[in-house]
């Protein structure tokens, strides 16, 4: 239907512009519709719209498969599915395409050729993960996985260097997956080596260089080390002894083994011993090397660890965002009810008003630069940060900063590293994605070893910065550290404070207001059509400073912005509330730490407030928070009750009357408790909070005249 609306006499470039406009209209239709209907939690959009549109696109491709003039159909559907992948719906797209892929459908192969590189990279990574997971469950061989990859990716890899680099670099060095994933990647590189002789050799040399790199050994996490071990062990299994010698791999292999044997930790030594045994089986298969330390099986499962380490898995509740959708048992003709639990992540474009303001400011600056008035020139920034007078050299890279934080013996170096930690993190260096979780854990357990008066402030600023820069990875990791038995009470308070500040920053605009320039430029003022007395008067007025409230303020203009916390709010909220009553903890949050419990409840309320109405899981989050409030409303500590009432007051501010009825089934019970607390609570602050909360509910619920609730 869409293709029939385009004129046939238009050029290819004009049709491409029309296609892009159509794709944007389809992709952003859910967000626009939810804004028009003022839906607080449009779950049906995430569970039905994108899967149904993807299914229709594949159906259109199949219907036009026999048509010779079907290039326009492939182009439009390729642009549409690429847009969906860019918006975070790669799982939905693969969910629809995978049943066709199992049958080696040629139409899907042509469709992949019309997708852009960014979307194709995300789709290929998810495809490999699903092949490893689902084929392992179905006891299929690696040959079948390779057969699917060869059919769909050979032409794409040959034509696009970015997809080729995805296998030779990103999957091996920039990302962390399972051992089976690494084996599949290397076997596919071995297949590509048949077309491009030398590809496997160059990849093997790069792997061995990373293995023998001392910087990688010092800064890599345990998961990265295990993943590299899997890669190298698979590589030695695929190549021959002649390849090891001809490609000169023996020296870096033994150098990496020597580096790990010199490390004091047992894990590095076990890795080195296991790799030395693997190398000996390649060089001297008749007399392999054996270590007595490994005969008792104390390797820790390094050779059999096939679990993916892409992120934490949260279970025991259906409210959480999904991480995996089983796509093998789905038929492309199944009804749309099969697609559940998918998360919407709508990306937005930069505000046009902000761009116009920047252009206006640039023109003003240009006009000032053309002026011959000396007073118009700005002053040089002559402030000295006195970094050359510090006891230790400021770090320039994140790894150097982490090394300084670990140096407990050198107090000056640790203080300087902590001072510059927030600045380095906000520079968004290339290795931040790899080191963010490890750096966050290091900051959580960092203790003041000197007399640094700003230690607590700088530590919270660094934690806030890393949570803002990588919220999806750092938020769940900090939750794990919060509930860890090895975390001190003070560190738990710091985690909550840092996360609350990070959520507030993510939900706020970069600049709250943009000042509108009031004065005209000198170039305009000095127009020859105006009298010189008026020009002089305006210059004096612009440079005159007045004190007092009568001075008119500069007009400010609000700036539209994207709430960056809304897509990640559920990843922060659900892990915290899921473990709040965990019986396996050695410390009891409900009974032994009432102040920490109250602080946690207020932090959860901040998460909900910062998530805003645009969060897809806002209703589920509020429902779980209200359940927690109902369970703790009789707590004996007044501080906990004040926190509960403060958290409950956020609900009528965020939800409409209809949404409140849907999210709080026992609303009458909650309102009765508020009425009783307003009159009978022994704490004066609790009575005031209950009265204010009850007034907010009365004001919100009075808008719905269809239902009557006793207030």
C-alpha positions in Angstrom: 0.0 0.0 0.0 2.8 2.4 0.8 4.7 1.6 -2.4 1.6 2.4 -4.5 1.5 5.9 -3.1 4.8 6.9 -4.6 4.9 8.3 -8.1 6.7 6.1 -10.7 8.1 9.1 -12.5 10.3 10.3 -9.6 14.0 9.8 -9.6 15.8 7.3 -7.4 17.1 10.0 -5.1 13.6 11.5 -4.7 12.1 8.1 -4.0 14.9 7.5 -1.4 13.9 10.7 0.4 10.3 9.6 0.4 11.2 6.2 1.8 13.2 7.8 4.7 10.3 10.1 5.5 7.9 7.2 5.5 10.1 5.0 7.7 10.4 7.8 10.2 6.6 8.2 10.2 6.1 4.5 10.9 8.9 4.2 13.5 7.8 7.2 15.6 4.1 6.6 15.3 3.8 4.9 18.8 5.4 7.7 20.7 3.3 10.3 18.8 0.1 8.4 19.4 0.8 7.9 23.1 1.5 11.6 23.4 -1.8 12.5 21.6 -3.8 10.0 23.7 -1.9 11.0 26.9 -1.2 7.4 27.8 0.9 7.0 31.0 1.9 3.3 30.4 1.2 2.3 26.8 2.1 -1.3 27.1 0.2 -2.4 24.1 2.5 -0.3 21.9 5.5 -2.3 22.9 3.9 -5.7 22.9 2.0 -5.4 19.6 3.0 -2.5 17.3 6.6 -3.2 16.4 6.2 -7.1 16.1 3.1 -6.6 13.9 4.8 -4.1 11.6 7.9 -6.3 11.3 5.7 -9.3 10.5 3.9 -7.3 7.8 7.2 -6.2 6.3 8.4 -9.8 6.0 5.0 -10.8 4.6 5.2 -8.1 1.9 8.7 -9.4 1.0 7.4 -12.9 0.6 4.4 -11.8 -1.5 6.7 -9.9 -3.9 9.5 -12.5 -4.0 8.5 -13.8 -7.5 8.2 -10.2 -8.9 11.3 -9.2 -10.9 10.8 -5.5 -10.1 10.9 -5.8 -6.4 13.9 -3.6 -5.6 11.7 -0.9 -4.1 10.1 -3.3 -1.7 13.4 -4.6 -0.4 14.7 -1.1 -0.1 11.7 0.2 1.9 11.5 -2.9 4.2 15.3 -2.8 4.7 15.2 0.8 5.8 12.2 0.1 8.1 13.8 -2.8 9.9 17.1 -0.9 10.1 15.2 1.9 11.9 13.6 -0.6 14.3 17.0 -2.0 15.1 18.4 1.5 15.7 15.5 2.2 18.1 16.4 -0.8 20.2 14.0 -3.5 18.8 16.6 -5.8 17.3 15.1 -8.7 19.3 11.7 -8.1 17.7 13.2 -8.1 14.2 15.2 -11.3 14.7 12.1 -12.8 16.4 10.3 -12.4 13.1 13.1 -13.3 10.7 14.6 -16.3 12.5 12.0 -18.9 11.4 12.7 -17.9 7.8 16.4 -18.1 8.4 16.2 -21.7 9.5 14.9 -22.5 6.1 17.6 -20.6 4.3 15.2 -18.2 2.8 16.6 -16.2 -0.1 14.3 -13.3 0.4 15.7 -12.7 3.9 19.2 -12.8 2.5 18.3 -10.0 0.0 16.6 -8.1 2.8 19.8 -8.2 5.0 21.8 -6.7 2.0 19.5 -3.7 2.1 20.0 -2.9 5.8 22.5 -0.4 7.0 25.7 -1.3 8.9 24.7 -0.2 12.4 21.5 -2.2 12.3 23.2 -5.2 10.7 25.9 -5.3 13.4 23.3 -5.5 16.1 21.3 -8.1 14.2 24.4 -10.3 13.5 25.5 -10.2 17.2 22.1 -11.2 18.4 21.9 -13.9 15.7 25.2 -15.5 16.8 24.1 -15.4 20.5 20.8 -17.1 19.6 22.5 -19.7 17.4 24.8 -20.6 20.3 22.1 -20.7 22.9 19.3 -22.4 21.0 21.4 -24.9 19.0 23.2 -26.0 22.2 19.7 -26.7 23.7 18.7 -28.7 20.6 22.0 -30.6 20.4 22.8 -29.3 16.9 26.3 -29.2 15.6 28.5 -26.2 14.9 28.4 -27.1 11.2 24.7 -26.2 11.1 25.4 -22.8 12.7 28.2 -22.2 10.2 25.9 -23.2 7.3 23.4 -20.5 8.3 26.1 -17.9 8.7 27.7 -18.7 5.3 24.4 -18.5 3.5 23.4 -15.1 4.9 26.7 -13.3 5.7 29.3 -14.3 3.1 28.2 -11.6 0.5 27.7 -9.0 3.2 31.1 -9.6 4.8 32.8 -9.5 1.4 31.2 -6.1 0.5 31.2 -4.3 3.8 34.4 -3.8 5.8 32.5 -2.8 8.9 30.8 -6.2 9.2 34.1 -7.9 8.4 35.7 -6.1 11.3 32.8 -7.2 13.5 34.2 -10.7 13.4 37.9 -10.0 13.3 38.0 -7.4 16.1 34.8 -6.4 18.0 33.6 -9.9 18.8 37.1 -10.9 20.0 38.5 -7.9 21.8 35.7 -5.3 22.5 32.9 -7.5 23.6 32.6 -10.4 26.1 30.6 -13.5 25.3 30.7 -17.2 26.0 33.3 -19.7 24.9 30.9 -21.3 22.4 30.3 -17.8 20.9 34.1 -17.4 20.4 34.4 -20.8 18.8 31.6 -20.0 16.3 33.3 -16.6 15.4 36.7 -18.2 14.9 35.3 -21.1 12.8 33.6 -18.5 10.6 36.8 -16.6 10.3 38.5 -19.9 9.2 35.8 -20.2 6.6 36.4 -16.6 5.4 40.1 -17.5 5.1 39.3 -19.7 2.1 38.3 -16.5 0.2 40.8 -14.1 1.8 44.1 -16.0 2.4 45.9 -14.5 5.4 42.8 -13.4 7.4 43.1 -16.2 10.0 46.8 -15.6 10.3 46.4 -11.8 11.0 43.6 -12.6 13.5 45.8 -15.2 15.3 48.6 -12.7 15.5 46.3 -10.1 17.0 45.0 -12.5 19.6 48.5 -13.6 20.7 49.6 -10.0 21.0 46.7 -9.2 23.3 47.5 -12.4 25.3 51.1 -11.2 25.8 50.2 -7.6 26.5 51.0 -6.6 30.1 48.5 -3.7 30.1 45.7 -6.1 29.3 46.8 -8.4 32.1 46.8 -5.5 34.6 43.5 -3.9 33.7 41.3 -6.7 32.3 38.6 -8.1 34.4 38.3 -11.8 35.3 35.6 -12.3 32.7 37.7 -10.7 30.0 40.6 -12.9 30.9 38.5 -16.1 30.8 37.0 -15.0 27.4 40.5 -14.4 26.0 41.5 -17.8 27.3 38.6 -19.4 25.4 39.5 -17.6 22.2 43.1 -18.7 22.4 42.3 -22.3 23.3 39.9 -22.5 20.3 42.5 -21.0 18.0 45.1 -23.5 19.0 42.6 -26.3 18.3 41.8 -24.9 14.8 45.4 -24.3 13.5 48.2 -26.8 13.1 51.7 -26.9 14.5 53.2 -25.6 11.2 50.9 -22.6 11.4 52.1 -21.8 15.0 55.7 -21.7 13.7 55.1 -20.0 10.4 52.9 -17.3 11.9 55.5 -16.8 14.8 52.9 -17.3 17.5 55.1 -19.3 19.9 57.0 -16.4 21.3 53.9 -14.3 22.3 52.1 -17.4 23.6 55.0 -18.2 26.0 55.5 -14.6 26.9 51.8 -14.4 28.0 52.2 -17.6 30.0 55.3 -16.2 31.7 53.5 -13.0 32.6 50.7 -14.9 34.3 53.0 -17.2 36.2 54.7 -14.2 37.7 51.4 -12.8 39.0 50.6 -13.4 42.7 46.9 -14.3 42.2 46.0 -17.9 41.7 43.6 -17.3 38.8 46.3 -15.9 36.5 48.6 -18.8 37.4 45.9 -21.3 36.6 45.2 -19.6 33.3 48.9 -19.8 32.5 49.3 -23.4 33.4 46.2 -24.4 31.4 47.4 -22.5 28.4 50.9 -24.1 28.7 49.3 -27.5 28.6 47.3 -26.5 25.5 50.4 -25.2 23.8 52.3 -28.4 24.6 49.5 -30.6 23.0 50.1 -28.6 19.8 53.9 -28.7 19.8 54.5 -32.1 21.4 51.3 -34.1 21.2 53.1 -37.4 22.2 54.5 -35.8 25.4 52.1 -33.2 26.6 52.9 -31.0 29.6 51.1 -31.7 32.9 50.9 -29.6 36.0 50.3 -31.2 39.3 48.4 -28.2 40.5 45.7 -28.8 37.9 45.3 -32.5 38.3 42.8 -32.1 41.2 40.4 -30.1 39.0 41.1 -26.8 40.7 41.0 -24.9 37.4 37.7 -23.5 38.4 35.8 -24.7 35.2 37.7 -22.4 32.9 37.6 -24.9 30.1 33.9 -25.6 30.5 32.5 -22.2 31.3 29.9 -21.5 28.6 27.7 -19.0 30.4 27.2 -15.7 28.8 28.4 -12.7 30.7 26.7 -10.0 28.8 24.9 -8.7 31.8 23.1 -9.6 35.0 20.0 -11.7 34.9 17.1 -10.8 37.1 14.3 -13.3 37.8 11.4 -13.9 40.2 9.3 -11.1 38.8 7.4 -10.6 35.5 7.8 -6.8 35.7 11.5 -6.8 34.8 12.7 -6.0 31.2 13.4 -9.2 29.2 16.9 -10.2 28.2 16.1 -13.2 26.0 13.2 -14.2 23.7 13.1 -17.8 22.6 12.8 -17.6 18.9 13.1 -21.2 17.8 9.6 -22.2 18.8 7.9 -19.2 17.1 6.1 -19.6 13.8 5.9 -16.4 11.5 2.1 -16.9 11.3 1.5 -17.1 15.0 -0.9 -14.5 16.5 0.5 -11.3 17.9 -0.2 -12.4 21.5 3.0 -14.4 21.4 5.1 -11.3 21.5 5.2 -10.1 25.1 7.6 -8.2 27.4 9.3 -6.2 24.7 10.7 -2.8 25.7 10.3 0.4 23.8 13.3 2.7 23.4 12.3 5.6 21.2 15.2 7.8 20.2 14.6 11.5 19.6 16.3 14.1 17.5 17.9 17.3 18.7 15.7 20.2 19.4 15.4 22.7 16.5 15.0 25.5 19.0 18.4 24.7 20.6 20.0 24.8 17.1 18.5 28.1 16.4 19.7 29.5 19.7 23.2 28.3 18.9 23.2 30.0 15.5 21.9 33.2 17.1 24.7 33.1 19.7 27.3 32.4 16.9 26.1 35.4 14.9 26.3 37.6 18.0 29.8 36.4 18.7 30.8 37.1 15.0 29.4 40.6 15.2 31.3 41.3 18.4 34.5 40.0 16.8 34.1 42.5 13.9 33.8 45.4 16.3 36.8 47.7 16.9 35.8 48.4 20.5 38.5 47.0 22.8 35.9 46.5 25.6 34.2 43.9 23.5 37.2 41.5 23.6 36.9 38.7 26.1 39.5 38.1 28.8 41.9 35.1 28.7 41.3 32.4 31.3 44.4 32.7 33.5 43.3 30.4 36.3 45.9 28.0 37.4 44.8 24.5 38.5 48.2 24.0 40.2 48.4 20.5 38.8 52.2 20.8 38.5 52.4 21.4 42.3 50.6 18.2 43.3 52.5 15.4 45.0 51.4 12.9 42.3 50.9 13.3 38.6 47.2 13.6 37.6 46.1 10.6 35.6 45.3 11.0 31.9 43.6 7.7 31.2 40.9 5.7 33.1 43.2 2.7 33.7 45.9 5.0 35.2 43.2 6.5 37.5 42.1 3.0 38.6 45.7 2.0 39.4 46.0 5.2 41.5 42.8 4.3 43.4 44.2 0.9 44.2 47.5 2.3 45.5 46.7 2.3 49.2 50.4 2.8 50.2 50.7 6.1 48.2 48.1 8.3 49.8 48.9 11.4 47.6 48.5 9.4 44.4 45.2 7.9 45.6 43.9 11.4 46.5 44.9 12.8 43.1 43.3 9.9 41.3 40.0 10.3 43.2 40.0 14.1 42.5 40.3 13.5 38.7 38.1 10.4 38.5 34.9 12.2 37.8 36.5 14.3 35.1 38.0 11.3 33.3 34.8 9.4 33.4 32.8 12.2 31.9 35.2 12.4 29.0 33.7 9.1 27.8 37.0 7.5 26.9 37.0 4.5 24.5 37.6 1.9 27.3 34.9 3.2 29.6 32.4 0.5 28.4 34.9 -2.2 29.3 36.0 -0.8 32.6 32.8 0.9 33.9 31.6 -2.0 36.1 35.1 -2.7 37.6 35.6 1.0 38.2 32.3 1.3 39.9 33.0 -1.6 42.3 36.4 -0.1 43.0 34.9 3.2 43.9 32.2 1.6 46.2 34.8 -0.2 48.4 37.3 2.7 48.3 38.2 3.7 51.9 39.9 7.0 52.9 43.5 6.2 53.9 44.6 9.8 54.4 43.4 13.1 55.7 41.4 14.1 52.5 38.6 16.3 53.7 36.7 16.1 50.4 37.0 12.3 50.1 33.3 11.6 50.6 32.2 14.3 48.1 34.7 13.3 45.4 33.8 9.6 45.8 30.0 10.3 45.3 30.8 12.5 42.4 32.8 9.8 40.7 30.0 7.2 41.3 27.4 9.6 40.0 29.5 10.3 36.9 30.0 6.6 36.0 26.3 5.9 36.6 25.3 8.7 34.3 27.8 7.7 31.5 26.9 4.0 31.6 23.6 3.6 33.4 22.6 0.2 31.9 25.7 -1.5 33.1 26.6 0.4 36.3 23.1 0.5 37.9 22.6 -3.2 38.3 26.2 -3.7 39.3 25.8 -1.1 42.1 22.7 -2.9 43.3 24.7 -6.1 43.7 27.3 -4.3 45.7 24.7 -2.6 47.8 23.3 -6.0 48.9 26.7 -7.6 49.2 27.7 -8.9 52.7 31.2 -7.3 52.2 29.9 -3.8 51.8 30.1 -1.5 54.8 27.1 0.6 56.0 28.7 3.8 55.0 29.3 2.6 51.5 25.7 1.5 51.1 24.6 5.1 52.0 27.0 6.4 49.4 25.7 4.1 46.7 22.1 5.3 47.3 23.1 8.9 47.3 25.1 8.6 44.1 22.3 6.7 42.3 19.7 9.3 43.4 21.9 12.1 42.0 22.6 10.2 38.8 18.9 9.6 38.2 18.2 13.3 38.7 20.9 14.3 36.3 19.8 11.8 33.7 16.2 13.1 33.9 17.2 16.7 33.7 18.2 18.8 30.7 21.9 19.5 30.2 21.2 23.2 30.6 18.0 24.3 32.4 17.5 27.4 30.4 19.0 29.1 27.4 19.4 32.9 27.6 18.1 34.9 24.8 20.6 37.7 23.8 19.1 41.1 24.5 21.5 43.6 23.1 22.1 44.2 19.4 25.5 43.7 17.9 27.8 46.6 17.4 27.7 46.1 13.6 23.9 46.7 13.6 24.1 49.5 16.1 26.7 51.3 14.0 24.4 51.4 10.9 24.9 54.7 9.0 21.1 55.2 8.9 21.0 55.8 12.6 22.2 58.9 14.4 25.4 58.7 16.3 23.9 59.9 19.6 21.5 56.9 19.6 24.4 54.6 19.0 26.4 56.1 21.9 23.4 55.9 24.2 22.9 52.2 23.5 26.6 51.4 24.1 26.4 53.2 27.4 23.2 51.4 28.4 24.7 48.0 27.5 27.8 48.6 29.7 26.0 50.2 32.7 25.5 47.9 35.7 22.5 48.5 38.0 21.8 47.0 41.3 18.4 46.3 42.7 15.2 44.4 41.9 14.0 46.9 39.4 16.5 45.7 36.8 14.6 43.6 34.2 15.8 40.1 34.0 16.8 38.4 30.8 14.1 36.4 29.2 14.6 32.7 29.4 13.3 30.1 27.0 12.7 26.5 28.1 14.6 23.8 26.2 13.0 20.5 25.1 15.1 17.5 26.1 15.0 13.7 26.2 14.6 12.0 29.6 17.6 9.7 29.4 16.6 7.9 32.7 13.2 6.6 31.4 14.7 3.7 29.3 16.9 2.5 32.2 14.7 3.2 35.2 13.4 -0.4 35.3 17.0 -1.7 35.3 17.7 0.3 38.5 14.4 -0.1 40.3 13.5 -3.8 40.0 16.9 -5.2 41.2 16.8 -3.1 44.4 13.2 -3.9 45.3 13.6 -7.6 44.4 16.3 -8.2 47.0 14.9 -6.0 49.8 13.7 -9.0 51.8 16.4 -11.5 50.7 16.7 -14.1 53.4 20.2 -15.1 52.3 21.7 -11.8 53.5 23.7 -11.9 56.7 22.3 -8.4 57.6 18.6 -7.8 57.9 17.4 -4.6 56.3 13.9 -4.7 57.8 14.9 -5.1 61.5 18.5 -4.0 62.0 18.9 -1.0 59.7 15.8 1.2 59.8 17.6 4.3 58.7 19.1 2.6 55.7 15.7 1.1 54.9 14.1 4.6 54.9 16.9 5.9 52.7 16.4 3.0 50.2 12.6 3.7 50.0 13.3 7.4 49.3 15.8 6.5 46.6 13.2 4.2 45.0 10.8 7.1 45.1 13.4 9.3 43.3 13.7 6.6 40.6 10.0 6.7 40.0 9.8 10.4 40.0 12.8 10.7 37.5 11.4 8.0 35.3 8.3 10.1 34.5 5.2 9.3 32.5 7.3 8.3 29.4 8.7 5.2 31.1 7.0 2.0 29.8 7.3 0.3 33.2 6.1 3.2 35.4 2.8 1.4 36.3 4.6 -1.8 37.3 7.1 0.1 39.3 4.5 2.0 41.2 2.5 -1.1 41.8 5.5 -2.9 43.4 6.3 0.3 45.5 2.7 0.4 46.8 3.0 -3.3 47.8 6.1 -2.5 49.7 4.4 0.5 51.4 1.5 -1.7 52.4 3.9 -4.2 54.0 5.9 -1.6 55.9 3.3 0.9 56.9 3.1 -0.3 60.5 6.9 0.0 61.0 7.8 1.2 64.5 10.4 3.7 63.3 9.1 7.1 62.4 11.8 7.7 59.9 10.7 4.7 57.9 7.0 5.8 58.0 8.0 9.3 56.8 9.9 7.7 53.9 6.9 5.6 53.0 4.5 8.6 53.0 7.0 10.7 51.0 7.3 7.9 48.4 3.5 7.5 48.2 3.1 11.2 47.5 4.8 10.8 44.1 2.0 8.5 42.8 -0.8 11.1 42.3 1.8 13.5 40.8 2.8 11.0 38.1 -0.4 9.1 37.3 -3.8 10.1 36.1 -6.9 8.9 38.0 -7.5 6.0 35.6 -3.9 4.9 35.9 -4.1 5.0 39.7 -7.1 2.7 39.7 -5.2 0.3 37.5 -1.9 0.3 39.3 -3.3 0.2 42.9 -5.9 -2.5 43.3 -6.3 -1.9 47.0 -6.7 1.9 46.8 -9.4 2.0 49.4 -7.1 0.4 51.9 -4.3 2.9 51.2 -6.6 5.9 51.5 -8.0 4.5 54.8 -4.4 4.2 56.1 -3.6 7.8 55.1 -6.7 9.0 56.9 -5.8 7.1 60.0 -2.2 8.3 59.9 -3.3 11.9 59.5 -5.2 11.6 62.8 -3.5 9.0 64.9 0.2 8.8 64.0 2.3 9.7 67.1 4.9 11.5 64.9 4.0 15.1 64.0 5.8 15.0 60.6 4.1 11.8 59.7 0.7 13.4 60.3 1.6 16.4 58.1 2.9 14.1 55.3 -0.2 12.0 55.5 -2.5 15.0 55.2 -0.5 16.4 52.2 -0.5 13.0 50.5 -4.3 12.6 51.1 -4.9 16.0 49.6 -2.9 15.1 46.5 -4.9 11.9 46.0 -8.2 13.8 46.5 -7.2 16.4 43.9 -6.2 13.7 41.3 -9.0 11.3 41.8 -11.7 14.0 41.8 -11.0 14.4 38.0 -12.6 11.0 37.4 -16.3 11.3 38.1 -17.1 7.7 37.0 -15.8 6.2 40.2 -16.4 7.4 43.7 -13.8 6.8 46.4 -14.2 7.6 50.0 -11.6 10.2 51.0 
